Amino acid sequence: MTGPALTSVALAPLAPAGLDSGDTAWLLAASALVLLMAPGLALFYGGMVRSKSVLNMMMMTFGALAVIVVVWVLVGYSIAFGDDLGWGLLGDPRQYAGLGGLMDPDANGGSSVPLILFAVFQGLFCVITGALVSGAIADRARFGAWLVFIGVWTMLVYAPIAHWIFDFDSEGHVGGWMANRLGVLDFAGGTAVEITSGASGLALAIVLGRRVGFGRDPMRPHNLTLVMLGAGLLWFGWFGFNAGSALGANQTAAVVFVTTLVAGAAGSLGWILLERLRDGHATSLGAASGLVAGLVAITPSCASLSPIGAILMGTVAGVVCALAVGLKYRFGYDDSLDVVGVHLIGGIVGTLGIGLIGTAAAPTGVDGLFYGGGVDQLGRQALGGGVVLVYAFVMSGIIGIVVDKLMGFRIDEEHEITGIDLVVHAETAYDLHATAGTRSAGTGFLGHAQREEN
């Protein structure tokens, strides 16, 4: 049995008749773990920005959570997992609109887990993907414009890509083209989550332009303690992200749990080893970033590798992503928190790695090039990853440009210098000095700035 079938509702006919309490309990727990990744990411990103931007950075994550959950319930899930409208490109947006039809137990068919729970689990994947994008435009985006962007992006970028890669054919149901016709392996989101977020972030960073002082001012992380805490929560939540994609408490989930654990550890070691050799110091920021890089790369490949393969994958991702974060200075795009260097590049490493070091002994049952499987699967992975990259980049750029033209996406330069927290949210993260009038939105500089920037 191949990996894609294990990650889809197509597995349902093979499950025992009716719901399985163990599988349902695990998916409930896994969904909660994925939700925990949102505040974990808020802490991770919040610590990486300057002190005058930390609240806005966290609000962009929580704002994405709020908007995406509502949009996903209303129409996003239907676009992603509704019956295909043609050529495997798009699900029927009317089929599950509002999720009301999934409250009926008969709607579960032969699935071992409630489909309404599966819908929420998949929606939380979209939440994390959208929140990741915000890191590329830290310090300079209007909050209202961001909320509009992420709502439209959910419908036009993430949901169609999720349909391509996560929606599998089953009896009476036709899914997406990548999973069913092309045969791309992506257990938990190397394409749909990582490459999509990285490419979308790159497009937005280009649309909004560089921060004031980019390449000149240090712009160091203001609180590395928050970064480390956030990274730890992300690692914890990632077990729900990856192992939860087995949709059951089974052998596949156990294998994926192990590969996720070791890849994160190896990624951290790979990054800090490079830092030590190159710069003479192993930093806490490097350890946290390397951990995330390893987890990013193992996300698509966690059910395709052996534990040793996962160590290799994590190590390579840590080193490659550590090198890739410097590309923004070479090419001049301001990816504030290295979404491109870690998530886009890490997602590519993990997606292509399946075609290289995948093993048939793993749950997906496909050998990569180095295990005698030839270049066939590698070609499928490269095509799938490339199409997702181009589509996410182009569509996100178009949406960003339209939002910018209609309502303005970037805050004014003087407000960026003053600090986006105070201007947009009338708050500061640390009450180190008096900020008279911070609760007033009616008069003076603060009130004017609030009306202008929101």
N, C-alpha and C positions, 0 to 999 in steps of 0.2 A: 504494500500500500504506500502511495507516495505522500510526501509532506503536505501538498496543498489540500488533499482530501481531509487530512487530520486537522487542518486549521479552518475548516468551513462547515457550514450547516449541511453540506453534502454528506457529512459523516452520519447525519441523523438516521438514515435507514438502517445503518449497521448497529445502532445503539439499541439497548433493550426497549421494549414497548413502554411508552410513558416516560415521565421525567425521572431522572436519576438524582436522588437527594445528595449524593456525594459530589457529583459533577456540578450540580446547582450551587451547593455550598461553596465549592472552590471558585466558581465563576463570580459569585457574590463577593467573596474575599478578594479575588483578583481585581475586580472592578473598583473596590475601595482602595486597593493599593495603587492603581493607576490614577485615581482621583488625588491621592496623596502626592503624586508627582507634581501636581500644579503648585501647591504651596512650596514644595521642595524647589521647584524651578524658580519661583518668586524669590526665595532666599538666595539661591545660587546666583541668579542674575542681579538681584538687589545688592549683593555684596560686591559685585564686579564693577558697578558704576560708581561715579563720584557721589559724595554725600548729598549734594544738592539735587540728585536725580533718583534717589533710591525708592521713594514712595511712588513716583510715576512708573518706574520700572516694574514694581510689584503690582501696581494697578493695571498695567497692560496685561499681565498674566491673569489676574482675577477678572478683568474685563473680558478677555478672550474666553475664559471659562463660562462666564454668564451668557454671553452672546451665542457662543457655539452650541451650548447645551440646548438653548431655546430653538435655534435654527435647525439643529439636528433632529429634534423631536418633530418639528413642524414639517420639514421636507428633506433634510439632509440624508436621513437613513433611507428614505425611499429612492433617492437618486443613486445612492451607493448600492443598495441591496434589493431594489425593486426589480421586477421582470425587465429584462433587457429590451430596449426600444429598437435595437438594430445595430448590427456589427460589433456588439460587445462594448459599446462606448458609454451608454447611459442607462440607468435604471428608471423605471416609471415613477415620476415624482408624486403621483397621486395615490399609488398603491398602499403605502403605509403612512400617509400624511397624518400627523398627530399621534401616531402609534396606538390610536384607540382600538383598532382591529386586533392588536396583539394582546389585549387584556383577556380575550377569550381563550381558555385552555385548549380548545380545539384548534386554535391557530398554530399550535406548536408542532402539529403533525407527529412525526416519529422522533423529533429531536429529544435528546436527553436533558436539555436545559431549556428554560422558557425563552422564547424568541424575543420577548420584550427585554429580558436581561441581556441577551446577546446584543440587542440594539443599543442599549446604554453602554455596554462594554466597548463597542466599536465607536460610539460617540465620544467617549473619553480619549480614545486615540486621536481623534480630530482635535480635541481640546489641547492636548500636549503639542501636536504639530503646529497649530496656530500660535500657541504661546511661544514656541521656539522662535518663530519668525520675528517676534518683537525685539529679540536681542540684537538683530542687525541694525535697528533704527533707534537704539537707545539714545536718550538725551535730547531728542529734537522733533518728536512727532506730536501733533495735536491729538489729545485723547479721544475726542469725539470722532475725528477722522479715522483713527485707528479702529474704533468700534464698528464704524460703517464698513471699512475695508474688510475686517475679519468676518463679518456676516456674509458679505458677497463672496469672499474668497472661499468660505465653507461650501457654498453651493456650486461655484464655478470651477474651483481648483481641486480641493480635497475630495469631495464626494465623488466626482467622476473618476479620479485616480483610484480611490478605494474600490469603486465598482470594477475597474480593470483588473486589479490585482487580488482583491479579497473575496469577490463574489463568484462562487463556484457553481457550476452546473449541478443540478440535482433533478430528480424526477419532476417533470412539469415546470422546471425553472431553468432559464438560460441566463448565465452570468457574464462576466467580463472577458475581454479578448486575451489579455495577458496571461491570466491564470489558466484558461481553458483551451485556447488555441495556440498561444505562443509557448506556454509551459514554463513561465518564469517562476522560480522558487523565491518566496519572500514570506517567511514564517510569521513575522510580527511587525514588519513595516520599514525595511531598509529603503524601499522605494517610496511607498505611500507616506511615510513619516519623515525619514531622515533626508532623502534626496529632495523631497517636496519642500520641506521647511528650509533647507539650505538654498535651493534655487529661488524660492520665493523671497527669502531674506536678501539674497544678492540683488534681485530685481528692485526691491523696495529701497535698498541702500543707494542704488544708482539713481532712482527717481527722486529721493529726498536730498541727495547730495551729502557732502562731508560735513562733519561737525566743525564748529568754530574752533580753530586751534589744532585740527587733526594733523598729525605728523610733526607738530611743533611742541605742543603741551604734552606732559606725561600721561594724563588721564588714567592714573593708576586706580585699581580697585580700592574702595574706601574701607572695606571691612572683610578681611579674608576669613574671619571666623564664621560669618554668614555663608560665605562661599563653601567652606568645608562642611558646614551643617547641611546646606542645601544639597551638596553632592551626595552626602550620606543618605538623605531622604530619597533622592532620585534613584540611588542604587537599590534601596529597599523596595521602592515602588516598581522598579524595573522587573522584579520577579513576577509581579502581577501582569505586567506588560507582556513579557515573553512567555513565561510558563502558563499564564492564563489563556494564551492563544491556542493551547492544546484543547481548550473547551471541556476539560475533564480532569479528574484526579487520577492520573494514569501514568504509565511508563514514559510516554512522551513528555509529559509535564516534568517528570523527575529528571530526565536527560537534559531538558532545556534549562531547568533550574541550575544544574551543575555547570553547563557551558556558559550561562550568564554570569555565574559567580566568578569563574576563573578568568573569563575574558576581561571583566572589569578590573580585576586585580592585575592582570598582565598589562592592560593598557596604562594603568597608573605607573607601573614599573618602567615600561618602555619610554614614557614621556620624561620621567625624572632622570632616567639614565642618560637620555639625550641631553637634557639640561646640564647634568653634571659634567658630561664630556665637552659640551660646547661652551657653557657659561661658567662652569666651576661651582655651581650651586644647584641643589635640588630644591625647588620651591613648593610651598603648599598649594599655590595656584596651579602649578604644573601637575601635582599629584591629583588634584580634583579634576582638572581638565583631561588628564590622561585616563582617569577612571571613566569619565563620560565618553571619551573617544572609543575606549574598548567596548563599552556597552552599546554604543551606536553601531559599531561594526558587527557585533554579534546578533543584533536584532533581526536581520534577515536570515542569518546563517545558524541560529542557535539550535535548530533541529536537523542540521545538515553536516555538522562537524563532530568529531570525537573530542573528548576533553583536551587531549594534546593539541588537536587542531584549533580549539578555542583559545588555548594559551598563545599559539602562534598568531592567530587572528588578532587577539587583543594587543599583543606586543607590536605587531606591524602597524596597527591602527594608531597606537600611542605615538610611535615614532613619526609616521607619515603625517598625522594631524598636527603634531608639534612643529613640523617643518612648514605645513601648509598655512598656518595662521599668519605667517609673514608675507603671504602673497598680496594682502591688501595694501601693503606699503609699496610693493613693486608695481602693482597695477592701478593704484590710486583710488580704489573704492573703500568706503568707510563702513566696514562690517563691524559695528561697535564691539560686540561680545563674541566674535569669532564663530558665528553660526555657519558660515561658509567653510571655514577651515576645519571645524569639528564635525558638523552634521552632514554637510554636502560631501566632503571628502571622505569622512568616515563611512557614510552610507554607501558610497561608491566602492570603497575597499571591501565592505561586508558583502555587497551584492555580487561583485566580481569574484570574491573569495570562494563563494559556493562552487563556481565553475572550475576553481583551481584545486581546492583541498576538501571539497565535499566527499563524504564517504557513504557507500551504500549500507554500512553498518549502523548509520544514524537513522532516526525515524523517517526522514524523507526518502531514503533508499536510493540516492543518486550519487554515482561516483563522479568526481571532478577530474580534471586533466591529470593531476599528479597521482590519482588512484586508478588510472587506466581508462577513464571515461571519455577520453578525447576532448575535442573542443566544442562539441555540440551544445552542452549546457552553458559553457562560458559565453558562447555567442548569444544564446537566449537571454542570459543575464545582462550582457552588454547592451543589447537592443532595448530591453525593457527599461533599464536604468537610464539610457540615453533619451528615450522618448519622454519619460517622466520628467527628467531634468529640463528639457526644452519646453514642454507644455507648461510646467509650473512656472518657469522663468518668464515666458512670454505672457501668459494669462495674468500672473501677478503684477507684472509691469504695466499691462493695460489697465487693470483695475486700479492700481496705484495712481496712474496718470489721470484717470477719470475722476477719482476722488480728489486729487490735488486740484484739478481744474474747477470742480464744482464747489469745494468748500475749503481748500487749502489744507495741505497735509503737514506742512512744517511750521513750527512756531517761529516767531520773529527772532532775529539775531540777538537783539538786546535782552529779550526774555530768556533765550538760551543761556546767555552769559549770567544773567541774574540767578537762574536756577528754575528748572521746570516744575519742581515740587511746589515752590511758593507761588509761582505764577498761575499754574493750571489748577492745583488742588488746594491752594491756600493753607498749606501745611508744610512742616519740615519734619524730617525723620528724627532729628536730635534737637531738643530744646536747649541749645547752648547759649542763646542770647535772645533778648526780647525782640519780637517781631510784631510791632504794634499794628493792630487792625487786621490780624490774620483771619479773624472770624467774620469780617465785614466784606460783603460782596457788592456793596452799593456805591461807595465813593472812593476816591483816591486812586493811586496807582494800582493797588491790588484788585479793586473792583473792576477797573477798566481792563486790566490784563485778563481777569477771569472771563469777562464777557467776550473779549476778543479771541482768546485762545481756545475756548470750549465751543 
